[in-house]
């Protein structure tokens, strides 16, 4: 009976497991879903904002897959430099599918980026999502003005969390220390800044509109910023017989048109006198983080303008925005996994339809799906089609993979190798402990935010973690 390992229990990993056990071409496949963390669901648990309960409910769908009779969850299993090598792991399974995501934030590459008070937005998200690897000591929110660099959905999420009242998060699973920090927040101005205009921003209309519905905050937009936004986006380059590619104007995509309409509705709107303000700024490129005493105090931006080809150019005009806290939300990048090939240019594992390539040739039994395969693009649902493509490749290779000899239960080998897997019963014990923690705090289930607390809960131990 074929045994497949899927490394990663986020959407791409779980959709891969689902595609494997639901197909009929190779009957009886057993799937072990391995994860470095003792808790499943990846970014659905540790990346979706706590006030987005509809999206977080996707955990129920992922849960049904992980509870399938031929799927086994094994958390707290390290693969790579500090655990099992890919070569050793492949010796335990007929095939391994890596769904390890893109865990590194892209950097700005500007002076002052490493000043105290400058963080990646992912660090901030990890803190309020109770990721056990979150920044030690958490975030103090004593700054009056915060700059969020980026205009994607992650930037919208962190801006919204900073601008909301703490009581809005009390019914959620936000860890109690983060809830206390939000309650004592001194933040009054949140500046979300992009180097291009709203027609080219990456946020989606639904998330954008949420900013305008916050009872504790108002949204401000500079009309001068909007005046620079092009009415049309450039079309793809078309070859010509006489010289360089020609470009033709094309109407904005529907979602970008809606975004522009939403933002224009906020431009020049009357002040409402609410406790906090979110400033949406466009056509500003960060060139330096300014500081005093080793801490960030402001961000210096260069004004940009459309270059006529879908990008922007510098204008030589500068302005600074006060900031005691800077959150960088300019995208993600894959991280090399020791023992797997890695393309530094794309931040992905080289592959052909999901088959891992080593020196240009498919490596028997090794596959990838999700962001580590295609880069950090698409929405959660994009991972389903991506997983199906990889599984199709794996099934086509099944006759050769089935001929590989593996012996015994891989779980025994993991224990023998010094790993301490958390099985599904351990995860259920974590859920029970988080429900008990919330009840003791007069709240619903509250996440345990640290490794020690999670592993103790998985063993059935109870303690003060998370309070």
Residue pairs with C-beta under 8 A, 6 or more apart in sequence:
1 28
1 29
1 30
2 26
2 28
2 29
2 30
2 94
2 95
2 398
2 401
2 402
3 29
3 30
3 31
3 32
3 92
3 93
3 94
3 406
3 410
4 20
4 29
4 30
4 31
4 32
4 93
4 94
4 95
4 96
4 97
4 394
5 31
5 32
5 34
5 89
5 92
5 93
5 95
5 96
5 97
5 410
6 13
6 16
6 17
6 20
6 31
6 32
6 33
6 34
6 96
6 97
6 99
7 13
7 34
7 35
7 79
7 89
7 96
7 97
7 98
7 99
7 100
8 33
8 34
8 35
8 42
8 98
8 99
8 100
8 101
8 370
9 33
9 34
9 35
9 37
9 40
9 41
9 42
9 62
9 66
9 73
9 75
10 41
10 42
10 43
10 44
10 99
10 101
10 370
10 383
11 42
11 43
11 44
11 58
11 62
11 370
11 380
11 383
11 384
12 42
12 99
12 101
12 369
12 370
12 371
12 373
12 383
12 386
12 387
13 33
13 35
13 42
13 97
13 99
13 369
13 370
14 33
14 40
14 41
14 62
14 65
14 66
15 65
15 369
15 383
15 384
15 386
15 387
15 388
16 97
16 99
16 369
16 387
16 390
16 391
17 31
17 33
17 65
17 66
17 68
17 71
18 65
18 68
18 387
19 387
19 388
19 391
20 29
20 31
20 391
20 394
21 29
21 31
21 65
21 68
21 70
21 71
23 29
23 391
23 395
25 395
25 398
26 395
26 398
26 402
28 70
29 70
30 70
30 72
31 70
31 71
31 72
32 71
32 72
32 74
32 93
32 410
32 411
33 40
33 66
33 71
33 72
33 73
33 74
34 74
34 75
34 77
34 79
35 42
35 73
35 74
35 75
35 76
35 77
36 75
36 76
36 77
36 78
36 79
37 46
37 75
37 76
37 132
37 454
38 75
38 76
38 422
38 426
38 427
38 430
38 451
38 454
38 455
38 458
39 45
39 75
39 427
39 430
39 454
40 62
40 63
40 66
40 73
40 75
40 427
41 59
41 62
42 101
43 101
44 55
44 56
44 58
44 59
44 62
44 380
45 56
45 59
45 129
46 125
46 126
46 129
46 130
46 131
47 125
47 129
48 55
48 56
48 129
49 125
49 157
49 160
49 161
50 56
50 128
50 129
50 169
50 172
50 173
50 174
51 160
51 161
51 164
51 168
51 169
51 172
52 157
53 172
55 380
58 380
65 71
66 73
66 424
67 424
72 411
72 423
72 424
73 423
73 424
73 427
74 411
74 414
74 421
74 422
74 423
75 421
75 422
75 423
75 426
75 427
75 458
76 419
76 420
76 421
76 422
76 455
76 458
77 83
77 84
77 414
77 419
77 421
78 84
78 419
79 85
79 86
79 89
79 337
80 86
80 337
80 338
80 339
81 338
83 419
84 414
84 417
84 419
85 338
85 339
86 96
86 98
86 337
86 339
86 340
86 366
87 339
88 417
89 96
90 96
90 365
90 366
91 406
92 406
92 410
92 413
92 414
93 365
93 406
93 410
94 365
94 401
94 402
94 404
94 406
95 365
95 366
95 367
95 394
95 397
95 401
96 365
96 366
96 367
97 354
97 367
97 368
97 369
97 390
97 391
97 394
98 337
98 340
98 349
98 356
98 366
98 367
98 368
98 369
98 372
99 368
99 369
99 370
99 372
99 387
100 334
100 335
100 337
100 370
100 372
101 334
101 370
101 371
101 372
102 332
102 333
102 334
102 335
102 347
102 371
102 372
102 375
102 376
103 332
103 334
103 335
104 332
104 333
104 334
104 335
104 347
105 120
105 121
105 122
105 123
105 328
105 330
105 331
105 332
105 333
106 330
106 331
106 332
106 333
107 113
107 328
107 330
108 149
108 286
108 328
108 330
110 286
110 287
110 288
110 289
111 288
111 289
112 118
112 288
112 289
112 290
112 291
112 296
113 289
113 328
115 289
115 291
115 294
115 295
115 296
116 291
116 294
116 295
116 296
117 143
117 291
117 295
117 296
117 323
117 324
117 325
117 326
118 289
118 296
118 326
118 328
119 135
119 139
119 325
119 326
119 327
119 328
120 327
120 328
120 329
121 148
121 150
121 154
121 155
121 158
121 327
121 328
121 329
122 154
122 332
123 134
123 135
124 139
124 158
124 161
124 327
125 131
125 154
125 157
125 158
126 133
126 134
126 135
127 134
127 135
127 138
127 139
127 178
128 161
128 174
128 175
128 178
128 182
129 447
130 173
130 174
130 175
130 178
130 447
130 448
130 449
130 466
131 449
132 449
132 450
132 451
132 454
134 449
138 177
138 178
138 181
139 178
139 181
139 325
140 181
141 162
141 181
141 182
141 184
141 185
141 186
141 187
141 325
142 186
142 324
143 186
143 187
143 323
143 324
143 325
144 186
144 187
144 188
144 189
144 322
144 324
145 187
145 188
145 189
145 190
145 191
145 321
145 322
145 323
145 324
146 162
146 187
146 189
146 190
146 191
146 323
146 324
146 325
146 326
146 327
147 191
147 193
147 299
147 321
147 323
147 325
147 326
147 327
148 155
148 158
148 159
148 162
148 190
148 191
148 192
148 193
148 326
148 327
148 329
149 155
149 193
149 286
149 299
149 326
149 327
149 328
149 329
149 330
150 192
150 193
150 194
150 328
150 329
150 330
150 331
151 192
151 193
151 194
151 196
151 198
151 201
151 202
151 203
151 280
151 282
152 201
152 202
152 203
152 329
152 331
153 202
153 203
153 204
153 207
154 329
155 192
155 203
155 327
155 329
156 192
156 203
156 207
156 208
156 210
156 211
157 207
158 327
158 329
159 190
159 192
159 211
159 278
160 210
160 211
160 214
161 169
161 182
162 185
162 187
162 190
162 276
163 187
163 190
163 211
163 214
163 216
163 217
163 276
163 278
164 182
164 214
164 216
164 217
165 215
165 216
165 275
166 179
166 182
166 183
166 185
168 216
169 179
169 182
170 179
170 443
171 443
171 444
172 444
173 434
173 438
173 444
173 445
173 446
173 447
174 182
174 446
174 447
175 446
175 447
175 448
175 449
175 466
176 441
176 443
176 446
176 466
176 467
177 449
177 466
178 449
187 276
187 325
188 275
188 276
188 277
189 276
189 277
189 279
189 322
190 217
190 276
190 277
190 278
190 279
191 279
191 281
191 321
191 323
192 278
192 279
192 280
192 281
193 281
193 282
193 284
193 286
193 299
193 301
193 321
194 201
194 281
194 282
194 283
194 284
195 283
195 284
195 285
195 286
195 304
195 312
196 282
196 283
196 304
196 306
196 311
196 312
197 225
197 226
197 228
197 229
197 230
197 260
197 282
197 283
197 306
198 226
198 229
198 256
198 259
198 260
198 263
198 280
198 282
199 229
199 230
199 233
199 252
199 256
199 257
199 259
199 260
200 233
200 256
200 310
201 256
201 259
201 282
203 259
204 255
205 255
205 258
205 259
205 262
208 259
208 262
208 263
209 262
211 217
211 219
211 278
211 280
212 219
212 262
212 265
212 266
214 278
215 274
216 274
216 275
216 276
217 274
217 275
217 276
217 277
217 278
218 269
218 271
218 272
218 274
218 276
218 277
218 278
219 266
219 269
219 277
219 278
219 279
219 280
220 266
220 269
220 271
220 277
220 278
220 279
220 280
221 263
221 264
221 266
221 267
221 268
221 269
221 279
221 280
222 267
222 279
222 281
222 282
223 267
223 268
225 280
225 281
225 282
225 283
226 260
226 263
226 264
226 267
226 282
228 282
228 283
228 305
228 306
229 260
229 282
229 306
230 306
231 252
232 249
232 250
232 251
232 252
233 249
233 250
233 252
233 253
233 256
233 310
234 247
234 249
234 250
234 308
234 309
234 310
235 247
235 248
235 249
235 250
237 245
237 246
237 247
238 245
238 246
238 247
238 248
239 245
240 246
247 309
251 257
252 260
263 280
266 280
281 321
283 303
283 304
283 305
283 312
284 301
284 302
284 303
284 304
284 319
285 301
285 302
285 304
285 312
285 314
286 299
286 300
286 301
287 300
287 301
287 302
287 318
288 299
288 300
289 296
289 298
289 299
289 300
289 326
290 296
290 297
290 298
290 299
290 300
290 320
291 297
295 324
296 323
296 324
296 325
296 326
297 322
297 323
297 324
298 320
298 321
298 322
298 323
299 320
299 321
299 323
299 326
300 318
300 319
300 320
301 318
301 319
301 320
301 321
302 314
302 315
302 316
302 317
302 318
303 314
303 315
303 317
303 318
303 319
304 312
304 313
304 314
304 315
305 312
305 313
305 315
306 312
306 313
307 313
331 376
332 371
332 376
333 347
333 376
334 342
334 346
334 347
334 348
334 349
334 371
334 372
334 375
334 376
336 342
336 344
337 349
337 372
340 349
340 356
340 366
341 349
341 350
341 356
341 357
341 358
342 348
342 349
342 350
343 349
343 350
346 375
347 375
347 376
348 368
348 371
348 372
348 373
348 374
348 375
349 356
349 368
349 372
349 373
350 356
350 357
351 357
351 367
351 368
351 373
352 362
352 393
353 389
353 390
353 392
353 393
354 367
354 368
354 369
354 373
354 389
354 390
354 391
354 392
354 393
354 394
355 362
355 363
355 366
355 367
355 393
355 397
356 362
356 363
356 366
356 367
356 368
357 363
364 397
364 400
364 401
364 404
365 397
365 401
365 404
367 390
367 393
367 394
368 390
369 383
369 386
369 387
369 389
369 390
370 383
370 386
370 387
371 377
373 386
373 390
374 386
378 386
394 401
411 421
414 421
415 421
422 430
422 455
422 458
426 458
426 459
427 458
429 457
429 458
429 459
429 460
430 448
430 454
430 457
430 458
431 445
432 457
433 448
433 453
433 457
433 462
434 445
434 446
434 447
434 448
434 457
434 466
435 444
435 445
436 462
437 445
437 446
437 448
437 465
437 466
437 467
438 444
438 445
438 446
440 467
441 467
446 466
447 466
448 454
448 457
448 465
448 466
449 465
449 466
450 465
450 466
452 465
453 463
453 465
453 466
454 465
456 462
456 463
456 465
457 465
